[in-house]
Amino acid sequence: MKKTAKSEDKVLLAKINELEAKGVEMEENWKRSLADYANLEKRVESQKQLIASLASAAIMAKMVDVLDELYLAQKHLNDKGLQMAIDHFVGVLKGEGLEEISCLGQQFNPETMDCVDVADGNQDQVIDIRRRGFLLNGQCLRPAQVVVGRAPQASPLSKN
């Protein structure tokens, strides 16, 4: 009878060890699943922010085109009421993270500017702006189109 009790104890002990191992494995799987879920939540939130940012950039690009037209109209009309509306519109756009790229008299920066022409002037400095450029939340939404200076070249006719 002692042999059967000992063998039953061994079987029960083996079962207990097997169940403990399964419990540890299940706990590890549960912790891994929780971590995976937390990572999924972070990824989904990041993707939502990216989509919102892209949508905002698309809308802002259209608004910048409207702003160009308003500036052009103001240049020709020189109307105080229109200027007030433009200033208000620019304030709203700034509130959404839009800022104009400051470039006149600055060193040419290929990350935020497109050189559309060169002319005599200070070497590599912006001497004229053909189209304003804008940053949206620090990222270049539309590069400024600029004229860049080059050192004046002597005329071949002046050498005598």
C-alpha positions in Angstrom: 0.0 0.0 0.0 2.9 2.3 0.6 4.1 1.9 -2.9 0.8 3.0 -4.4 0.5 6.0 -2.1 4.0 7.0 -3.1 3.3 6.6 -6.8 0.1 8.5 -6.4 2.0 11.3 -4.6 4.5 11.3 -7.5 1.7 11.6 -10.0 0.0 14.3 -8.1 3.3 16.1 -7.6 4.0 15.9 -11.4 0.5 17.2 -12.1 1.1 20.1 -9.6 4.4 21.0 -11.3 2.8 20.8 -14.7 -0.1 23.1 -13.6 2.4 25.5 -12.1 4.4 25.6 -15.3 1.2 26.2 -17.3 0.2 29.0 -14.8 3.6 30.7 -15.2 3.4 30.3 -19.0 -0.2 31.8 -19.0 0.9 34.7 -16.9 3.8 35.4 -19.2 1.5 35.3 -22.2 -1.0 37.6 -20.4 1.8 40.1 -19.7 3.0 39.9 -23.3 -0.5 40.5 -24.5 -0.9 43.5 -22.3 2.3 45.0 -23.6 1.3 44.3 -27.2 -2.1 46.0 -26.6 -0.4 49.0 -25.0 2.0 49.2 -28.1 -1.0 48.9 -30.4 -2.8 51.8 -28.6 0.3 53.9 -29.0 0.6 53.0 -32.7 -3.0 53.8 -33.4 -2.7 57.2 -31.6 0.4 58.0 -33.5 -1.3 57.1 -36.8 -4.3 59.3 -35.9 -2.0 62.2 -35.2 -0.2 61.6 -38.5 -3.5 61.5 -40.5 -4.7 64.7 -38.7 -1.4 66.4 -39.5 -1.6 65.4 -43.2 -5.2 66.6 -43.4 -4.2 69.9 -41.8 -1.3 70.3 -44.2 -3.5 69.8 -47.2 -6.1 72.4 -46.0 -3.3 74.8 -45.0 -1.7 74.5 -48.5 -5.1 75.6 -50.0 -5.4 78.4 -47.5 -1.9 79.6 -48.4 -3.0 79.8 -52.1 -6.0 82.0 -51.0 -3.6 84.2 -48.9 -1.4 84.7 -52.0 -4.4 85.9 -53.9 -5.4 88.3 -51.1 -1.9 89.7 -51.0 -2.0 90.2 -54.8 -5.4 91.9 -54.5 -4.1 94.2 -51.7 -1.0 95.1 -53.8 -3.3 96.4 -56.6 -6.1 97.8 -54.5 -4.2 99.1 -51.4 -7.4 99.0 -49.4 -7.4 99.4 -45.6 -10.4 97.1 -45.1 -8.8 94.4 -47.1 -5.6 94.8 -45.2 -7.5 94.3 -41.9 -9.1 91.1 -43.3 -5.7 89.8 -44.5 -4.2 90.6 -41.0 -7.0 88.7 -39.3 -6.7 85.8 -41.7 -2.9 85.6 -41.1 -3.6 85.7 -37.4 -5.9 82.7 -37.6 -3.4 80.8 -39.8 -0.6 81.6 -37.3 -2.9 80.2 -34.5 -3.0 76.9 -36.5 0.8 76.7 -36.6 1.5 78.5 -39.9 4.4 80.9 -40.2 5.9 82.7 -43.1 9.5 81.9 -44.0 11.6 85.0 -43.4 14.1 85.1 -46.2 14.7 88.6 -47.7 18.3 89.5 -47.0 19.0 86.1 -45.5 21.5 83.4 -46.6 19.9 81.1 -49.2 18.6 77.9 -47.5 17.7 75.1 -49.9 15.6 73.4 -47.2 13.1 76.2 -47.1 13.7 78.1 -50.4 13.7 77.4 -54.1 16.0 79.6 -56.2 14.1 80.7 -59.3 16.7 83.2 -60.5 20.1 84.7 -59.8 21.0 88.4 -60.1 23.9 90.7 -59.2 23.9 91.2 -55.4 25.4 89.9 -52.2 26.7 86.3 -52.9 24.2 83.6 -51.8 21.8 86.1 -50.2 18.1 86.4 -51.0 17.6 89.7 -52.9 13.9 89.2 -53.9 11.0 87.0 -53.1 8.8 85.8 -56.0 6.4 83.7 -53.9 6.2 83.5 -50.1 7.1 80.3 -48.4 5.5 78.9 -45.3 6.2 76.5 -42.4 3.5 74.5 -40.7 4.4 73.5 -37.2 8.1 73.9 -38.0 7.9 71.8 -41.2 8.2 73.3 -44.7 4.7 73.4 -46.1 5.7 75.4 -49.2 9.3 76.7 -50.0 9.7 80.3 -50.8 10.6 81.1 -54.4 13.5 83.5 -54.3 16.1 85.4 -56.4 19.6 84.8 -55.0 22.5 87.2 -55.4 25.7 86.4 -57.1 28.9 88.5 -57.2 28.7 91.0 -60.0 30.6 89.8 -63.0 32.8 92.2 -65.0 31.5 92.8 -68.5 33.8 91.4 -71.2 33.4 94.7 -73.1 34.9 96.7 -70.2 38.3 95.0 -70.5 40.5 97.2 -72.7 
